[in-house]
């Protein structure tokens, strides 16, 4: 088949393109800049264009399926919801003449308007695609577990960097992670499916877990000892500020995702099992361990950066009560940070 992939240099897009090429499909991949592609696959037709600038998009020939994997999480603008909607409208207008039907990866979340900007934009994008008149399969997923996944990298970074496992209300929300390999299986089967209308399919792995339990599982599999320490309940903006210190590489994206922690992201429909009975999803433990073993990133422990001393100089964090005397006392009970590192290595 002739298949178009947008968001082609992202985590999912990169893995999908590799799978499509291996299966013998003719792949066209859209990226904002060809200069950003490292070691481009020579079997792929790479095209350059920006969905926010429709005049930059090249003409398309016949396309059978078009994957919409564009996401504005990396956008710094506070208007990223508007930008995401605009990109979706431009995408529809661009591919309409190609004859393609659409496969879109959206986000799990409850119905209604009381959602975080991130989840709200995911659902709105799906609604825009679905109302286009094109055939659309909208897969809705929670955390995708795989090496390089933004959610997985944040989970890994926080667990490896912090000398303790923070315990607060937001981390008690349930989610239903899905292994990258299982997501790609759904995509593979969707390619062969005749698509008409707008079909929403919720997908997830075998297990439901809280975000805190995901951190616990990663720590266990990585051989890290992380004592749970209760964190005072503070305003979300305070937690978002703390991310600038804890995971500066991912804080911009992490802030948008953290705002979504308040909502459960759990499969509520059995349609995936009915429509795609061939997909036998992996257990959470297997999926997490596979992502961990394949991940090549390294996150230096915060004790190497004098983390607490720097945070204590931030007025927002100290005045909020997040760094309360009780919390600092509990941190002392954990032990000297270098000693913790030594125990982890033994």
Residue pairs with C-beta under 8 A, 6 or more apart in sequence:
1 25
1 26
1 64
1 65
1 191
2 25
2 26
2 28
2 61
2 62
2 63
2 64
3 20
3 25
3 26
3 27
3 28
3 63
3 64
3 65
3 66
3 67
3 191
4 27
4 28
4 29
4 30
4 60
4 63
4 65
4 66
4 67
4 95
4 98
4 100
5 13
5 16
5 17
5 20
5 27
5 28
5 29
5 30
5 66
5 67
5 69
6 13
6 30
6 51
6 66
6 67
6 68
6 69
6 70
6 91
7 13
7 30
7 67
7 68
7 69
7 70
7 71
8 14
8 17
8 29
8 30
8 31
8 46
8 69
9 29
9 31
9 36
9 37
10 69
10 71
11 144
11 146
11 148
11 149
11 150
12 69
12 105
12 144
12 180
12 183
13 29
13 67
13 69
14 148
15 146
15 180
15 184
16 67
16 69
16 184
16 187
17 27
17 29
17 41
17 44
18 41
19 184
19 187
19 188
20 27
21 27
21 41
21 43
21 44
23 188
25 191
26 45
27 43
27 44
27 45
28 44
28 45
28 46
28 47
28 60
28 63
29 44
29 45
29 46
29 47
30 47
30 48
30 49
30 51
30 57
31 37
31 46
31 47
31 48
32 48
32 49
32 50
33 48
34 40
34 46
34 48
37 46
40 46
47 58
48 56
48 58
49 56
49 57
49 58
50 56
50 57
51 57
51 70
51 86
51 87
51 90
51 91
51 94
52 83
52 86
52 87
52 90
54 90
54 93
54 94
57 90
57 94
60 94
60 95
60 97
60 98
61 98
62 98
62 99
63 95
63 98
63 99
63 100
64 99
64 100
64 101
65 100
65 101
65 102
65 103
65 190
65 191
66 91
66 95
66 98
66 100
66 101
66 102
66 103
67 102
67 103
67 104
67 105
67 187
68 88
68 91
68 102
68 103
68 104
68 105
68 125
68 129
69 104
69 105
70 84
70 87
70 88
70 91
71 84
72 80
72 81
72 83
72 84
72 87
72 121
73 80
73 118
73 150
73 253
73 256
73 257
74 252
74 253
75 83
76 252
77 83
80 117
80 121
80 256
81 117
81 120
81 121
81 124
84 121
84 124
84 125
85 121
85 124
85 125
85 128
88 124
88 125
88 128
88 129
89 128
91 129
92 128
92 129
92 132
92 134
95 102
95 134
96 132
96 134
100 134
101 134
101 135
101 136
101 137
101 195
101 196
102 129
102 132
102 134
102 135
102 136
102 137
102 195
103 136
103 137
103 139
103 187
103 190
103 191
103 195
104 125
104 126
104 129
104 136
104 137
104 138
104 139
105 139
105 141
105 183
106 122
106 123
106 125
106 126
106 138
106 139
106 140
106 141
107 118
107 119
107 122
107 123
107 140
107 141
107 142
107 260
107 265
108 140
108 141
108 142
108 175
108 176
108 202
108 204
108 265
108 266
108 267
109 115
109 119
109 122
109 123
109 140
109 260
109 263
109 265
110 263
110 264
113 120
115 123
115 260
115 263
116 256
116 259
116 260
116 262
116 263
117 256
117 259
118 256
118 257
118 259
118 260
119 260
119 263
122 140
126 136
126 138
126 140
126 198
126 200
129 136
129 138
129 198
130 136
130 138
130 198
130 200
131 198
135 194
135 195
135 196
135 197
136 195
136 197
136 198
136 199
137 190
137 193
137 195
137 199
137 201
138 198
138 199
138 200
138 201
139 183
139 186
139 187
139 190
139 201
139 202
139 203
140 200
140 201
140 202
140 203
141 178
141 183
141 202
141 203
141 204
142 175
142 176
142 177
142 178
142 204
142 265
142 266
143 149
143 151
143 152
143 155
143 175
143 176
143 177
143 178
143 214
143 265
144 151
144 152
144 177
144 178
144 179
144 180
144 183
145 151
145 152
145 177
145 178
145 179
145 180
145 205
145 284
145 287
145 288
145 290
145 291
146 152
146 179
146 180
146 181
146 290
146 291
146 294
147 291
147 294
147 295
147 296
148 295
149 180
149 291
150 250
150 253
150 257
151 257
152 291
152 295
153 250
153 295
153 297
154 247
154 250
154 253
154 254
154 257
155 211
155 214
155 215
155 218
156 218
156 292
156 295
156 297
156 299
157 246
157 247
157 249
157 250
157 297
157 299
158 215
158 246
158 247
159 165
159 215
159 218
159 219
159 222
159 224
159 226
160 222
160 224
160 299
160 301
161 246
161 247
161 299
161 300
161 301
161 302
161 307
162 226
162 246
162 302
163 226
163 301
163 302
163 303
163 331
163 334
163 337
163 340
164 226
164 227
164 228
164 229
164 330
164 331
164 334
165 212
165 215
165 216
165 219
165 226
165 227
165 228
165 229
166 228
166 229
166 231
167 212
167 228
167 229
167 230
167 231
168 230
168 231
168 232
168 233
168 239
169 233
170 211
170 239
170 258
170 261
170 262
171 210
171 211
171 212
171 215
171 261
172 210
172 211
172 212
173 210
173 211
173 261
173 262
173 263
173 264
173 265
174 208
174 209
174 210
174 264
174 265
174 266
175 208
175 209
175 210
175 211
175 214
175 264
175 265
175 266
176 204
176 205
176 207
176 208
176 209
176 265
176 266
176 267
177 204
177 205
177 207
177 209
177 214
177 284
177 287
177 288
178 203
178 204
178 205
178 281
178 287
179 205
179 281
179 282
179 286
179 287
179 290
179 291
180 291
181 282
181 290
182 203
182 205
182 279
182 281
182 282
182 287
183 203
185 276
185 278
185 279
186 201
186 203
186 272
186 276
186 279
189 276
189 278
189 279
190 276
193 275
201 269
201 271
201 272
201 275
201 276
202 267
202 268
202 269
202 271
202 272
203 267
203 272
204 266
204 267
204 281
205 281
205 282
205 283
205 284
205 287
206 281
206 282
206 283
206 284
207 283
207 284
207 285
208 266
209 217
209 284
211 261
214 288
215 226
216 226
217 284
217 285
217 288
218 224
218 288
218 292
219 225
219 226
221 285
221 288
221 289
221 292
222 292
223 344
224 344
225 340
225 343
225 344
227 333
227 334
229 327
229 330
229 331
229 334
230 327
230 330
231 322
231 327
232 321
232 322
232 324
232 326
232 327
234 320
234 321
234 322
235 320
236 258
236 259
237 316
238 316
238 317
238 320
238 322
239 258
239 322
240 251
240 255
240 258
240 259
241 314
241 316
241 317
242 311
242 317
242 322
243 250
243 251
243 254
243 255
243 258
244 251
245 302
245 307
245 310
245 311
245 314
246 302
246 307
247 254
247 299
272 279
282 290
301 337
301 341
302 308
302 337
303 337
303 338
303 340
303 341
308 323
308 328
308 331
311 317
311 323
312 318
312 323
317 323
334 340
